[in-house]
Amino acid sequence: MVNQNLTATEIGFTHEDFAALLDKYDYHFSPGDVVPGTVFSIEPRGALIDIGAKTAAYIPIQEMSINRVDAPEEVLQSNETREFFILTDENEDGQLTLSIRRIEYMRAWERVRQLQAEDATVRSGVFATNRGGALVRIEGLRGFIPGSHISTRKPKEELVGEELPLKFLEVDEERNRLVLSHRRALVERKMNRLEVGEVVIGTVRGIKPYGAFIDIGGVSGLLHISEISHEHIDTPHSVFNVNDEVKVMIIDLDAERGRISLSTKQLEPEPGDMIKNRDLVYDKAEEMAAKYREQMLAKQQGATAVAVEAVAEEDIPSAIEEDIPSAIEEDIPSAIEDISAAIEEEIPAAIEEEIPAAIEE
């Protein structure tokens, strides 16, 4: 017959012992850890998640995604198991706060860094504009396109909802800066079909004190004031008006900075023709561009020849080094032997005569 009057001491296992055993096998969770968890209860503004802690962890709706979420069911399903980021330590009730948004955020920055390293072109729709430029989302992250890097004739306000090709200018997770360029993406696409020395027809879209901006097939190139004519001009306004159609030659394509440099000076048959007789410059444009390309080719060939000569000069000393040492090796040792003999004869006598006297004094 079982004795029902046994005490806790006689059993040897109390509630305190049981609590201590739980503590012994309890996992320690810290903010910043990424842990697996299972959804076991969905609430109107969050969800309870079993991650193996003594108390169920909680994820608020605002931490469920990097994008806007209106209802937890858009992201989570009951009994679903997935990774969670521990956002905060236990509160007074021993409950941890979790996040999915933080995991997506870290992975999004990792992805855009990879895209930048690959110099990839991405596409994204403009969702808002402000005085400085336009706002887009890349991998869920908010990106900014400065106004100077938007290449379109539309007012910025009309860009909302429009999808643009973009290149990365700055990716800085620490400062939370993601800056992109529409202009650079267009220029790169256009550059694939352009060549230095090519003559193109464009339209003057803007005039500044330092030059004129020329639209060439949807991208903008700069005709700097120093490249308008061989003769000095005070301002581009004295030569061009907005909406003028012009013939220009491409003198530089900078894909990395998204810039196209143009020239009419190189197309002048005689210095000052852009000021005195612009039609002549346009008539002779192809001929002058061909001469420019020949000059550039001659310079490149000259540079190649100089490089070949430099390589040849580097090889000559090795031949000299092979012959001279043998001759030196033949003559020098005998001279060294003669000098050594002379030193052995003279120095000891001098040492014996001088040093003792100095010591005695």
Order of alpha helices (4+ residues) and beta strands (2+ residues): alpha-alpha-beta-beta-beta-beta-beta-alpha-beta-beta-beta-beta-beta-alpha-beta-beta-beta-beta-beta-alpha-alpha-alpha
